[in-house]
C-alpha cells in the first residue's frame, strides 16, 4: 500500500504564509503524480494544486498566484507553498497520490492537516 503523511498545517493570520509537506512511502510505484486537495466544513473536497501528465501543475482558480506546488522526487515529497492566505483558505488539506491506467484512476489519500486562517 501507499502511505501519505502530511505536515505543516496550523493557525496563521490573514496575509501570512505556510508550507505544507507530504511524504510518500510504501508501494510508491502505485502513484505517478501527487497533489493537494482541501475540504472546508460543509463543502466538497476541491483541487488545490497537483502535478499531472500534462507536465505543468494544475491549480484551483481560488489559489492561482498565491500557492505553489513543488516536489522533491529524491525524497518522495511534495510541498505546497501558501502565500497571502485568506480566511476562506481555512480547510483540511489532503495529500493525494494517483496513477492513471487506461480510463481508470487510482487515488491514495493522506489523513489531512488542518489549516486555519484567522486573526
C-alpha positions as CSV (number, residue, x, y, z in Angstrom):
1,X,0.0,0.0,0.0
2,X,0.9,3.7,-0.2
3,X,1.2,5.9,2.9
4,X,0.9,9.7,2.5
5,X,1.8,11.7,5.6
6,X,1.1,15.5,5.7
7,X,2.8,18.0,7.9
8,X,3.0,21.8,8.3
9,X,-0.6,22.8,9.0
10,X,-1.6,25.3,11.7
11,X,-3.0,28.6,12.6
12,X,-1.9,31.7,10.6
13,X,-3.1,35.2,10.3
14,X,-4.6,36.6,7.1
15,X,-1.8,37.6,4.7
16,X,0.5,35.1,6.2
17,X,2.3,32.0,4.7
18,X,2.5,28.3,5.4
19,X,4.3,25.5,3.8
20,X,2.8,22.0,3.8
21,X,4.8,18.8,3.1
22,X,3.6,15.3,2.2
23,X,5.9,12.3,2.2
24,X,5.0,9.2,0.3
25,X,6.2,5.8,1.4
26,X,5.4,2.1,0.9
27,X,4.5,1.0,-2.6
28,X,5.2,4.3,-4.2
29,X,5.3,2.7,-7.6
30,X,1.5,2.7,-7.3
31,X,1.4,6.5,-7.8
32,X,2.7,8.6,-10.7
33,X,1.6,12.1,-9.6
34,X,1.0,13.9,-6.3
35,X,-1.0,16.9,-5.3
36,X,-3.1,18.7,-2.8
37,X,-6.9,19.0,-2.2
38,X,-8.8,20.7,0.6
39,X,-12.1,20.4,2.2
40,X,-13.8,23.1,4.2
41,X,-16.7,22.3,6.6
42,X,-19.9,21.7,4.7
43,X,-18.2,21.8,1.3
44,X,-16.9,19.3,-1.2
45,X,-13.3,18.4,-1.5
46,X,-11.6,20.6,-4.1
47,X,-8.4,20.6,-6.1
48,X,-5.8,23.0,-4.7
49,X,-2.7,22.0,-6.8
50,X,-1.5,18.9,-8.5
51,X,1.1,17.6,-10.9
52,X,-0.2,15.7,-13.9
53,X,0.7,14.0,-17.2
54,X,0.4,17.4,-18.9
55,X,3.8,18.4,-17.5
56,X,2.5,21.5,-15.8
57,X,0.9,21.7,-12.4
58,X,-2.8,22.4,-12.2
59,X,-4.1,24.9,-9.7
60,X,-7.6,25.7,-8.4
61,X,-8.8,29.0,-9.5
62,X,-9.0,30.4,-6.0
63,X,-5.3,29.8,-5.2
64,X,-3.7,30.8,-8.5
65,X,-1.0,33.3,-8.0
66,X,-0.8,32.6,-4.2
67,X,0.0,28.9,-3.9
68,X,2.8,27.0,-5.5
69,X,3.3,23.2,-5.6
70,X,6.8,21.7,-5.8
71,X,8.3,18.3,-5.4
72,X,11.5,16.6,-4.3
73,X,11.5,13.2,-6.1
74,X,14.6,12.0,-4.3
75,X,12.6,12.4,-1.0
76,X,9.2,11.3,-2.4
77,X,7.9,14.6,-1.1
78,X,5.5,17.2,-2.4
79,X,5.2,20.6,-1.0
80,X,2.5,23.3,-1.0
81,X,3.8,26.8,-0.5
82,X,0.9,29.0,0.5
83,X,1.2,32.8,0.5
84,X,-1.2,35.7,1.1
85,X,-3.5,33.3,3.0
86,X,-7.1,34.3,3.4
87,X,-9.8,33.2,5.9
88,X,-11.5,31.3,3.0
89,X,-8.4,29.1,2.7
90,X,-9.3,27.5,6.0
91,X,-9.8,23.8,5.5
92,X,-8.4,20.4,6.0
93,X,-5.7,19.9,3.4
94,X,-5.2,16.4,2.0
95,X,-2.3,15.0,0.1
96,X,-3.2,12.9,-2.9
97,X,-1.2,10.5,-5.0
98,X,-2.6,8.9,-8.1
99,X,-2.0,6.7,-11.1
100,X,-3.9,6.6,-14.3
101,X,-4.2,3.3,-16.1
102,X,-6.2,3.4,-19.3
103,X,-9.5,5.0,-18.4
104,X,-9.2,4.3,-14.6
105,X,-7.7,6.4,-11.9
106,X,-6.4,5.0,-8.6
107,X,-6.2,7.5,-5.8
108,X,-4.5,7.4,-2.4
109,X,-5.0,10.0,0.3
110,X,-3.3,11.2,3.4
111,X,-5.2,11.8,6.7
112,X,-5.2,15.6,6.2
113,X,-3.7,18.5,8.0
114,X,-5.8,21.5,9.3
115,X,-5.0,25.0,8.1
116,X,-6.8,27.8,9.9
117,X,-6.5,31.4,8.7
118,X,-7.8,33.8,11.3
119,X,-6.8,36.9,13.1
